[in-house]
């Protein structure tokens, strides 16, 4: 299988781990180049660690450090931080944000793009970055017609895909059980955010047993 260049466009540190860490780890292990474009440093996140290890002022830098460690665990080759303020993506100019994303799709010559769906992301920042990334992708697809777009999603949405306007052929199930340890290590990297989940810090086997064996994508434009 020819190695692909995959660009993942998300809103916050930990989105790449908690939602699609197994998928990323699998792609990286198969020899694909994965680039993560992260819009914010998550500085408005409520969690400061259990017990607290950050202040509101130190949280942005600490979350950036955590993200870099998680990227290493998952095999992400390149991390791009757009430096936008957390919880403000929905008020950013969609066109301007799309242009910034497009810059990196071109720079990486993206074969595949993963992002949030603009309405099903579960958070305003997720929806906003997904909408902008979709706009960027549509421009990029004109330049590279073979490029493909996929929306990361949760199992309950994938299972009820028709309720959300997707055909069964647009649902992708990614088997990630063999990459659970990489995802667990990425969870542990995000110390400020995963501290409430005590199972993350127990024996590896228990942590791995808590992680799902599959993750899901919704494919754009397939029917």
Buried (B, 14 or more C-beta within 10 A) or exposed (E): EEEBBBBBBBBBBBBBBBBBBBBBBBBBEEEBBBBBBBBBBBBBBEBBBBEEEBEEEEBBEBBBBBBBBBBBBBBBBBBBBBEBBBBBBBEBEBEEBBBBBBBBBBEBEBBBBBBBBBEBBBBBBBBBBBBBBBBBBBBBBEEBEEBBBBBBBEEEBBEEBEEBEBEEEBBBEBEBEEBBBBBBBBBBBBBBBBBEBEBBBEEEEEBBEEBEBBBBBBBBEBE
